[in-house]
């Protein structure tokens, strides 16, 4: 019974967006972070913190 509760659910990422506070949007950080998300996460995430992560998922059958 416990295994039924913790089994992974197959999900597919349809779309994602990193959103920022207004100050960072004015400097184009949103554009750069969404164009190169891995580079943003690795180098710039602590200097320019994100406000939200919007992720649209679809459950695979």
mmJSON file of the N, C-alpha and C atoms, coordinates in Angstrom:
{"data_MODEL":{"atom_site":{
"group_PDB":["ATOM","ATOM","ATOM","ATOM","ATOM","ATOM","ATOM","ATOM","ATOM","ATOM","ATOM","ATOM","ATOM","ATOM","ATOM","ATOM","ATOM","ATOM","ATOM","ATOM","ATOM","ATOM","ATOM","ATOM","ATOM","ATOM","ATOM","ATOM","ATOM","ATOM","ATOM","ATOM","ATOM","ATOM","ATOM","ATOM","ATOM","ATOM","ATOM","ATOM","ATOM","ATOM","ATOM","ATOM","ATOM","ATOM","ATOM","ATOM","ATOM","ATOM","ATOM","ATOM","ATOM","ATOM","ATOM","ATOM","ATOM","ATOM","ATOM","ATOM","ATOM","ATOM","ATOM","ATOM","ATOM","ATOM","ATOM","ATOM","ATOM","ATOM","ATOM","ATOM","ATOM","ATOM","ATOM","ATOM","ATOM","ATOM","ATOM","ATOM","ATOM","ATOM","ATOM","ATOM","ATOM","ATOM","ATOM","ATOM","ATOM","ATOM","ATOM","ATOM","ATOM","ATOM","ATOM","ATOM","ATOM","ATOM","ATOM","ATOM","ATOM","ATOM","ATOM","ATOM","ATOM","ATOM","ATOM","ATOM","ATOM","ATOM","ATOM","ATOM","ATOM","ATOM","ATOM","ATOM","ATOM","ATOM","ATOM","ATOM","ATOM","ATOM","ATOM","ATOM","ATOM","ATOM","ATOM","ATOM","ATOM","ATOM","ATOM","ATOM","ATOM","ATOM","ATOM","ATOM","ATOM","ATOM","ATOM","ATOM","ATOM","ATOM","ATOM","ATOM","ATOM","ATOM","ATOM","ATOM","ATOM","ATOM","ATOM","ATOM","ATOM","ATOM","ATOM","ATOM","ATOM","ATOM","ATOM","ATOM","ATOM","ATOM","ATOM","ATOM","ATOM","ATOM","ATOM","ATOM","ATOM","ATOM","ATOM","ATOM","ATOM","ATOM","ATOM","ATOM","ATOM","ATOM","ATOM","ATOM","ATOM","ATOM","ATOM"],
"id":[1,2,3,4,5,6,7,8,9,10,11,12,13,14,15,16,17,18,19,20,21,22,23,24,25,26,27,28,29,30,31,32,33,34,35,36,37,38,39,40,41,42,43,44,45,46,47,48,49,50,51,52,53,54,55,56,57,58,59,60,61,62,63,64,65,66,67,68,69,70,71,72,73,74,75,76,77,78,79,80,81,82,83,84,85,86,87,88,89,90,91,92,93,94,95,96,97,98,99,100,101,102,103,104,105,106,107,108,109,110,111,112,113,114,115,116,117,118,119,120,121,122,123,124,125,126,127,128,129,130,131,132,133,134,135,136,137,138,139,140,141,142,143,144,145,146,147,148,149,150,151,152,153,154,155,156,157,158,159,160,161,162,163,164,165,166,167,168,169,170,171,172,173,174,175,176,177,178,179,180,181,182,183],
"type_symbol":["N","C","C","N","C","C","N","C","C","N","C","C","N","C","C","N","C","C","N","C","C","N","C","C","N","C","C","N","C","C","N","C","C","N","C","C","N","C","C","N","C","C","N","C","C","N","C","C","N","C","C","N","C","C","N","C","C","N","C","C","N","C","C","N","C","C","N","C","C","N","C","C","N","C","C","N","C","C","N","C","C","N","C","C","N","C","C","N","C","C","N","C","C","N","C","C","N","C","C","N","C","C","N","C","C","N","C","C","N","C","C","N","C","C","N","C","C","N","C","C","N","C","C","N","C","C","N","C","C","N","C","C","N","C","C","N","C","C","N","C","C","N","C","C","N","C","C","N","C","C","N","C","C","N","C","C","N","C","C","N","C","C","N","C","C","N","C","C","N","C","C","N","C","C","N","C","C","N","C","C","N","C","C"],
"label_atom_id":["N","CA","C","N","CA","C","N","CA","C","N","CA","C","N","CA","C","N","CA","C","N","CA","C","N","CA","C","N","CA","C","N","CA","C","N","CA","C","N","CA","C","N","CA","C","N","CA","C","N","CA","C","N","CA","C","N","CA","C","N","CA","C","N","CA","C","N","CA","C","N","CA","C","N","CA","C","N","CA","C","N","CA","C","N","CA","C","N","CA","C","N","CA","C","N","CA","C","N","CA","C","N","CA","C","N","CA","C","N","CA","C","N","CA","C","N","CA","C","N","CA","C","N","CA","C","N","CA","C","N","CA","C","N","CA","C","N","CA","C","N","CA","C","N","CA","C","N","CA","C","N","CA","C","N","CA","C","N","CA","C","N","CA","C","N","CA","C","N","CA","C","N","CA","C","N","CA","C","N","CA","C","N","CA","C","N","CA","C","N","CA","C","N","CA","C","N","CA","C","N","CA","C","N","CA","C","N","CA","C","N","CA","C"],
"label_alt_id":[null,null,null,null,null,null,null,null,null,null,null,null,null,null,null,null,null,null,null,null,null,null,null,null,null,null,null,null,null,null,null,null,null,null,null,null,null,null,null,null,null,null,null,null,null,null,null,null,null,null,null,null,null,null,null,null,null,null,null,null,null,null,null,null,null,null,null,null,null,null,null,null,null,null,null,null,null,null,null,null,null,null,null,null,null,null,null,null,null,null,null,null,null,null,null,null,null,null,null,null,null,null,null,null,null,null,null,null,null,null,null,null,null,null,null,null,null,null,null,null,null,null,null,null,null,null,null,null,null,null,null,null,null,null,null,null,null,null,null,null,null,null,null,null,null,null,null,null,null,null,null,null,null,null,null,null,null,null,null,null,null,null,null,null,null,null,null,null,null,null,null,null,null,null,null,null,null,null,null,null,null,null,null],
"label_comp_id":["UNK","UNK","UNK","UNK","UNK","UNK","UNK","UNK","UNK","UNK","UNK","UNK","UNK","UNK","UNK","UNK","UNK","UNK","UNK","UNK","UNK","UNK","UNK","UNK","UNK","UNK","UNK","UNK","UNK","UNK","UNK","UNK","UNK","UNK","UNK","UNK","UNK","UNK","UNK","UNK","UNK","UNK","UNK","UNK","UNK","UNK","UNK","UNK","UNK","UNK","UNK","UNK","UNK","UNK","UNK","UNK","UNK","UNK","UNK","UNK","UNK","UNK","UNK","UNK","UNK","UNK","UNK","UNK","UNK","UNK","UNK","UNK","UNK","UNK","UNK","UNK","UNK","UNK","UNK","UNK","UNK","UNK","UNK","UNK","UNK","UNK","UNK","UNK","UNK","UNK","UNK","UNK","UNK","UNK","UNK","UNK","UNK","UNK","UNK","UNK","UNK","UNK","UNK","UNK","UNK","UNK","UNK","UNK","UNK","UNK","UNK","UNK","UNK","UNK","UNK","UNK","UNK","UNK","UNK","UNK","UNK","UNK","UNK","UNK","UNK","UNK","UNK","UNK","UNK","UNK","UNK","UNK","UNK","UNK","UNK","UNK","UNK","UNK","UNK","UNK","UNK","UNK","UNK","UNK","UNK","UNK","UNK","UNK","UNK","UNK","UNK","UNK","UNK","UNK","UNK","UNK","UNK","UNK","UNK","UNK","UNK","UNK","UNK","UNK","UNK","UNK","UNK","UNK","UNK","UNK","UNK","UNK","UNK","UNK","UNK","UNK","UNK","UNK","UNK","UNK","UNK","UNK","UNK"],
"label_asym_id":["A","A","A","A","A","A","A","A","A","A","A","A","A","A","A","A","A","A","A","A","A","A","A","A","A","A","A","A","A","A","A","A","A","A","A","A","A","A","A","A","A","A","A","A","A","A","A","A","A","A","A","A","A","A","A","A","A","A","A","A","A","A","A","A","A","A","A","A","A","A","A","A","A","A","A","A","A","A","A","A","A","A","A","A","A","A","A","A","A","A","A","A","A","A","A","A","A","A","A","A","A","A","A","A","A","A","A","A","A","A","A","A","A","A","A","A","A","A","A","A","A","A","A","A","A","A","A","A","A","A","A","A","A","A","A","A","A","A","A","A","A","A","A","A","A","A","A","A","A","A","A","A","A","A","A","A","A","A","A","A","A","A","A","A","A","A","A","A","A","A","A","A","A","A","A","A","A","A","A","A","A","A","A"],
"label_entity_id":["1","1","1","1","1","1","1","1","1","1","1","1","1","1","1","1","1","1","1","1","1","1","1","1","1","1","1","1","1","1","1","1","1","1","1","1","1","1","1","1","1","1","1","1","1","1","1","1","1","1","1","1","1","1","1","1","1","1","1","1","1","1","1","1","1","1","1","1","1","1","1","1","1","1","1","1","1","1","1","1","1","1","1","1","1","1","1","1","1","1","1","1","1","1","1","1","1","1","1","1","1","1","1","1","1","1","1","1","1","1","1","1","1","1","1","1","1","1","1","1","1","1","1","1","1","1","1","1","1","1","1","1","1","1","1","1","1","1","1","1","1","1","1","1","1","1","1","1","1","1","1","1","1","1","1","1","1","1","1","1","1","1","1","1","1","1","1","1","1","1","1","1","1","1","1","1","1","1","1","1","1","1","1"],
"label_seq_id":[1,1,1,2,2,2,3,3,3,4,4,4,5,5,5,6,6,6,7,7,7,8,8,8,9,9,9,10,10,10,11,11,11,12,12,12,13,13,13,14,14,14,15,15,15,16,16,16,17,17,17,18,18,18,19,19,19,20,20,20,21,21,21,22,22,22,23,23,23,24,24,24,25,25,25,26,26,26,27,27,27,28,28,28,29,29,29,30,30,30,31,31,31,32,32,32,33,33,33,34,34,34,35,35,35,36,36,36,37,37,37,38,38,38,39,39,39,40,40,40,41,41,41,42,42,42,43,43,43,44,44,44,45,45,45,46,46,46,47,47,47,48,48,48,49,49,49,50,50,50,51,51,51,52,52,52,53,53,53,54,54,54,55,55,55,56,56,56,57,57,57,58,58,58,59,59,59,60,60,60,61,61,61],
"pdbx_PDB_ins_code":[null,null,null,null,null,null,null,null,null,null,null,null,null,null,null,null,null,null,null,null,null,null,null,null,null,null,null,null,null,null,null,null,null,null,null,null,null,null,null,null,null,null,null,null,null,null,null,null,null,null,null,null,null,null,null,null,null,null,null,null,null,null,null,null,null,null,null,null,null,null,null,null,null,null,null,null,null,null,null,null,null,null,null,null,null,null,null,null,null,null,null,null,null,null,null,null,null,null,null,null,null,null,null,null,null,null,null,null,null,null,null,null,null,null,null,null,null,null,null,null,null,null,null,null,null,null,null,null,null,null,null,null,null,null,null,null,null,null,null,null,null,null,null,null,null,null,null,null,null,null,null,null,null,null,null,null,null,null,null,null,null,null,null,null,null,null,null,null,null,null,null,null,null,null,null,null,null,null,null,null,null,null,null],
"Cartn_x":[0.816,0.0,0.861,1.938,2.808,3.464,3.795,4.418,3.479,2.203,1.239,1.197,1.514,1.479,2.716,3.86,5.107,5.652,4.898,5.402,5.47,6.424,6.546,5.399,4.972,3.924,4.618,4.396,5.056,4.455,5.279,4.859,5.763,5.186,5.926,5.833,6.958,6.965,6.555,5.463,4.957,5.587,5.587,6.097,6.572,7.612,8.066,8.504,8.405,8.797,9.295,10.406,10.944,10.514,9.823,9.367,10.188,10.267,11.097,10.327,10.881,10.342,10.534,9.76,9.746,11.131,11.928,13.263,14.122,14.091,14.902,14.341,13.021,12.432,12.868,13.02,13.423,14.834,15.683,17.06,17.205,16.124,16.173,16.615,16.632,17.057,16.075,14.784,13.774,14.039,14.313,14.582,15.798,16.875,18.108,17.95,17.274,17.096,16.213,15.208,14.343,14.981,15.892,16.598,17.667,18.383,19.438,19.214,18.215,17.867,18.965,19.726,20.793,21.914,22.265,23.29,22.789,21.53,20.967,21.011,20.574,20.532,21.929,22.893,24.249,24.985,24.864,25.693,24.935,23.725,23.07,21.904,21.491,20.294,20.416,21.606,21.768,21.841,22.309,22.412,21.061,20.317,19.02,17.977,17.448,16.507,15.193,14.668,13.399,12.229,11.135,9.924,9.107,8.884,8.082,8.634,8.278,8.501,7.132,6.803,5.527,5.823,5.217,5.482,4.149,3.986,2.795,3.175,2.507,2.811,1.638,1.942,0.914,1.204,0.204,0.351,0.345,1.383,1.446,0.59,-0.058,-0.948,-0.176],
"Cartn_y":[-1.194,0.0,1.259,1.251,2.42,2.694,1.661,1.849,2.545,2.335,3.012,4.512,4.922,6.332,7.091,6.42,7.112,6.825,6.144,5.871,7.171,7.278,8.511,8.657,9.873,10.185,10.703,10.068,10.542,11.879,12.911,14.248,14.773,15.584,16.215,17.73,18.413,19.868,20.447,21.187,21.808,23.188,23.991,25.355,25.773,26.591,27.139,28.583,29.344,30.754,31.162,31.867,32.43,33.884,34.272,35.657,36.388,37.711,38.533,39.753,40.404,41.667,42.729,43.8,44.845,45.424,45.619,46.198,45.339,44.036,43.143,43.013,43.13,43.071,44.267,45.434,46.639,46.493,45.722,45.535,44.358,43.668,42.571,41.241,41.131,39.88,38.755,39.076,38.061,37.435,38.261,37.761,36.835,37.276,36.487,35.184,35.242,34.044,33.016,33.463,32.515,31.995,32.77,32.308,31.275,31.495,30.582,30.218,29.367,29.085,28.366,27.511,26.807,27.753,28.661,29.644,30.564,30.974,31.802,31.059,29.813,29.046,28.843,28.655,28.365,29.612,30.717,31.882,33.077,33.338,34.603,34.513,33.327,33.175,33.867,33.917,34.548,36.075,36.563,38.01,38.606,37.89,38.335,37.266,37.255,36.191,36.287,35.136,35.069,35.253,35.758,35.911,34.622,34.062,32.845,31.996,30.729,29.808,29.337,29.597,29.142,27.922,26.799,25.55,24.92,24.61,23.945,22.494,21.567,20.145,19.409,18.284,17.405,15.99,15.333,13.961,13.021,12.199,11.225,10.037,9.466,8.325,7.042],
"Cartn_z":[0.0,0.0,0.0,0.769,0.824,-0.523,-1.26,-2.565,-3.549,-3.415,-4.288,-4.013,-2.803,-2.459,-2.932,-3.045,-3.357,-4.75,-5.569,-6.922,-7.728,-8.614,-9.404,-10.403,-10.595,-11.568,-12.823,-13.97,-15.202,-15.66,-15.608,-16.014,-17.121,-17.964,-19.052,-18.876,-18.964,-18.862,-20.21,-20.209,-21.43,-21.62,-20.551,-20.629,-19.242,-19.192,-17.923,-18.124,-17.049,-17.101,-15.722,-15.7,-14.47,-14.435,-13.364,-13.254,-12.194,-12.351,-11.492,-11.011,-9.999,-9.521,-10.607,-10.507,-11.541,-11.815,-10.769,-10.939,-11.872,-11.682,-12.509,-13.928,-14.069,-15.413,-16.244,-15.602,-16.335,-16.902,-16.253,-16.725,-17.688,-17.999,-18.954,-18.362,-17.047,-16.413,-16.739,-16.791,-17.108,-18.471,-19.454,-20.802,-20.809,-20.176,-20.166,-19.388,-18.247,-17.424,-18.114,-18.85,-19.556,-20.84,-21.405,-22.611,-22.257,-21.152,-20.69,-19.226,-18.927,-17.535,-16.749,-17.363,-16.635,-16.22,-17.09,-16.752,-15.642,-15.739,-14.673,-13.342,-13.33,-12.094,-11.503,-12.353,-11.882,-11.395,-12.104,-11.797,-11.211,-11.65,-11.346,-10.376,-9.97,-9.13,-7.78,-7.213,-5.903,-6.003,-7.116,-7.296,-7.728,-8.546,-9.043,-8.71,-7.485,-7.102,-7.873,-8.235,-8.957,-7.998,-8.534,-7.726,-7.759,-8.947,-9.107,-10.233,-10.185,-11.291,-11.749,-12.989,-13.543,-14.408,-14.052,-14.761,-15.153,-16.418,-16.918,-17.196,-16.505,-16.613,-17.231,-17.891,-18.421,-17.948,-17.459,-16.983,-18.178,-18.29,-19.365,-19.0,-19.992,-19.742,-19.564],
"occupancy":[1.0,1.0,1.0,1.0,1.0,1.0,1.0,1.0,1.0,1.0,1.0,1.0,1.0,1.0,1.0,1.0,1.0,1.0,1.0,1.0,1.0,1.0,1.0,1.0,1.0,1.0,1.0,1.0,1.0,1.0,1.0,1.0,1.0,1.0,1.0,1.0,1.0,1.0,1.0,1.0,1.0,1.0,1.0,1.0,1.0,1.0,1.0,1.0,1.0,1.0,1.0,1.0,1.0,1.0,1.0,1.0,1.0,1.0,1.0,1.0,1.0,1.0,1.0,1.0,1.0,1.0,1.0,1.0,1.0,1.0,1.0,1.0,1.0,1.0,1.0,1.0,1.0,1.0,1.0,1.0,1.0,1.0,1.0,1.0,1.0,1.0,1.0,1.0,1.0,1.0,1.0,1.0,1.0,1.0,1.0,1.0,1.0,1.0,1.0,1.0,1.0,1.0,1.0,1.0,1.0,1.0,1.0,1.0,1.0,1.0,1.0,1.0,1.0,1.0,1.0,1.0,1.0,1.0,1.0,1.0,1.0,1.0,1.0,1.0,1.0,1.0,1.0,1.0,1.0,1.0,1.0,1.0,1.0,1.0,1.0,1.0,1.0,1.0,1.0,1.0,1.0,1.0,1.0,1.0,1.0,1.0,1.0,1.0,1.0,1.0,1.0,1.0,1.0,1.0,1.0,1.0,1.0,1.0,1.0,1.0,1.0,1.0,1.0,1.0,1.0,1.0,1.0,1.0,1.0,1.0,1.0,1.0,1.0,1.0,1.0,1.0,1.0,1.0,1.0,1.0,1.0,1.0,1.0],
"B_iso_or_equiv":[0.0,0.0,0.0,0.0,0.0,0.0,0.0,0.0,0.0,0.0,0.0,0.0,0.0,0.0,0.0,0.0,0.0,0.0,0.0,0.0,0.0,0.0,0.0,0.0,0.0,0.0,0.0,0.0,0.0,0.0,0.0,0.0,0.0,0.0,0.0,0.0,0.0,0.0,0.0,0.0,0.0,0.0,0.0,0.0,0.0,0.0,0.0,0.0,0.0,0.0,0.0,0.0,0.0,0.0,0.0,0.0,0.0,0.0,0.0,0.0,0.0,0.0,0.0,0.0,0.0,0.0,0.0,0.0,0.0,0.0,0.0,0.0,0.0,0.0,0.0,0.0,0.0,0.0,0.0,0.0,0.0,0.0,0.0,0.0,0.0,0.0,0.0,0.0,0.0,0.0,0.0,0.0,0.0,0.0,0.0,0.0,0.0,0.0,0.0,0.0,0.0,0.0,0.0,0.0,0.0,0.0,0.0,0.0,0.0,0.0,0.0,0.0,0.0,0.0,0.0,0.0,0.0,0.0,0.0,0.0,0.0,0.0,0.0,0.0,0.0,0.0,0.0,0.0,0.0,0.0,0.0,0.0,0.0,0.0,0.0,0.0,0.0,0.0,0.0,0.0,0.0,0.0,0.0,0.0,0.0,0.0,0.0,0.0,0.0,0.0,0.0,0.0,0.0,0.0,0.0,0.0,0.0,0.0,0.0,0.0,0.0,0.0,0.0,0.0,0.0,0.0,0.0,0.0,0.0,0.0,0.0,0.0,0.0,0.0,0.0,0.0,0.0,0.0,0.0,0.0,0.0,0.0,0.0],
"pdbx_formal_charge":[null,null,null,null,null,null,null,null,null,null,null,null,null,null,null,null,null,null,null,null,null,null,null,null,null,null,null,null,null,null,null,null,null,null,null,null,null,null,null,null,null,null,null,null,null,null,null,null,null,null,null,null,null,null,null,null,null,null,null,null,null,null,null,null,null,null,null,null,null,null,null,null,null,null,null,null,null,null,null,null,null,null,null,null,null,null,null,null,null,null,null,null,null,null,null,null,null,null,null,null,null,null,null,null,null,null,null,null,null,null,null,null,null,null,null,null,null,null,null,null,null,null,null,null,null,null,null,null,null,null,null,null,null,null,null,null,null,null,null,null,null,null,null,null,null,null,null,null,null,null,null,null,null,null,null,null,null,null,null,null,null,null,null,null,null,null,null,null,null,null,null,null,null,null,null,null,null,null,null,null,null,null,null],
"auth_seq_id":[1,1,1,2,2,2,3,3,3,4,4,4,5,5,5,6,6,6,7,7,7,8,8,8,9,9,9,10,10,10,11,11,11,12,12,12,13,13,13,14,14,14,15,15,15,16,16,16,17,17,17,18,18,18,19,19,19,20,20,20,21,21,21,22,22,22,23,23,23,24,24,24,25,25,25,26,26,26,27,27,27,28,28,28,29,29,29,30,30,30,31,31,31,32,32,32,33,33,33,34,34,34,35,35,35,36,36,36,37,37,37,38,38,38,39,39,39,40,40,40,41,41,41,42,42,42,43,43,43,44,44,44,45,45,45,46,46,46,47,47,47,48,48,48,49,49,49,50,50,50,51,51,51,52,52,52,53,53,53,54,54,54,55,55,55,56,56,56,57,57,57,58,58,58,59,59,59,60,60,60,61,61,61],
"auth_comp_id":["UNK","UNK","UNK","UNK","UNK","UNK","UNK","UNK","UNK","UNK","UNK","UNK","UNK","UNK","UNK","UNK","UNK","UNK","UNK","UNK","UNK","UNK","UNK","UNK","UNK","UNK","UNK","UNK","UNK","UNK","UNK","UNK","UNK","UNK","UNK","UNK","UNK","UNK","UNK","UNK","UNK","UNK","UNK","UNK","UNK","UNK","UNK","UNK","UNK","UNK","UNK","UNK","UNK","UNK","UNK","UNK","UNK","UNK","UNK","UNK","UNK","UNK","UNK","UNK","UNK","UNK","UNK","UNK","UNK","UNK","UNK","UNK","UNK","UNK","UNK","UNK","UNK","UNK","UNK","UNK","UNK","UNK","UNK","UNK","UNK","UNK","UNK","UNK","UNK","UNK","UNK","UNK","UNK","UNK","UNK","UNK","UNK","UNK","UNK","UNK","UNK","UNK","UNK","UNK","UNK","UNK","UNK","UNK","UNK","UNK","UNK","UNK","UNK","UNK","UNK","UNK","UNK","UNK","UNK","UNK","UNK","UNK","UNK","UNK","UNK","UNK","UNK","UNK","UNK","UNK","UNK","UNK","UNK","UNK","UNK","UNK","UNK","UNK","UNK","UNK","UNK","UNK","UNK","UNK","UNK","UNK","UNK","UNK","UNK","UNK","UNK","UNK","UNK","UNK","UNK","UNK","UNK","UNK","UNK","UNK","UNK","UNK","UNK","UNK","UNK","UNK","UNK","UNK","UNK","UNK","UNK","UNK","UNK","UNK","UNK","UNK","UNK","UNK","UNK","UNK","UNK","UNK","UNK"],
"auth_asym_id":["A","A","A","A","A","A","A","A","A","A","A","A","A","A","A","A","A","A","A","A","A","A","A","A","A","A","A","A","A","A","A","A","A","A","A","A","A","A","A","A","A","A","A","A","A","A","A","A","A","A","A","A","A","A","A","A","A","A","A","A","A","A","A","A","A","A","A","A","A","A","A","A","A","A","A","A","A","A","A","A","A","A","A","A","A","A","A","A","A","A","A","A","A","A","A","A","A","A","A","A","A","A","A","A","A","A","A","A","A","A","A","A","A","A","A","A","A","A","A","A","A","A","A","A","A","A","A","A","A","A","A","A","A","A","A","A","A","A","A","A","A","A","A","A","A","A","A","A","A","A","A","A","A","A","A","A","A","A","A","A","A","A","A","A","A","A","A","A","A","A","A","A","A","A","A","A","A","A","A","A","A","A","A"],
"auth_atom_id":["N","CA","C","N","CA","C","N","CA","C","N","CA","C","N","CA","C","N","CA","C","N","CA","C","N","CA","C","N","CA","C","N","CA","C","N","CA","C","N","CA","C","N","CA","C","N","CA","C","N","CA","C","N","CA","C","N","CA","C","N","CA","C","N","CA","C","N","CA","C","N","CA","C","N","CA","C","N","CA","C","N","CA","C","N","CA","C","N","CA","C","N","CA","C","N","CA","C","N","CA","C","N","CA","C","N","CA","C","N","CA","C","N","CA","C","N","CA","C","N","CA","C","N","CA","C","N","CA","C","N","CA","C","N","CA","C","N","CA","C","N","CA","C","N","CA","C","N","CA","C","N","CA","C","N","CA","C","N","CA","C","N","CA","C","N","CA","C","N","CA","C","N","CA","C","N","CA","C","N","CA","C","N","CA","C","N","CA","C","N","CA","C","N","CA","C","N","CA","C","N","CA","C","N","CA","C","N","CA","C","N","CA","C"],
"pdbx_PDB_model_num":[1,1,1,1,1,1,1,1,1,1,1,1,1,1,1,1,1,1,1,1,1,1,1,1,1,1,1,1,1,1,1,1,1,1,1,1,1,1,1,1,1,1,1,1,1,1,1,1,1,1,1,1,1,1,1,1,1,1,1,1,1,1,1,1,1,1,1,1,1,1,1,1,1,1,1,1,1,1,1,1,1,1,1,1,1,1,1,1,1,1,1,1,1,1,1,1,1,1,1,1,1,1,1,1,1,1,1,1,1,1,1,1,1,1,1,1,1,1,1,1,1,1,1,1,1,1,1,1,1,1,1,1,1,1,1,1,1,1,1,1,1,1,1,1,1,1,1,1,1,1,1,1,1,1,1,1,1,1,1,1,1,1,1,1,1,1,1,1,1,1,1,1,1,1,1,1,1,1,1,1,1,1,1]
}}}
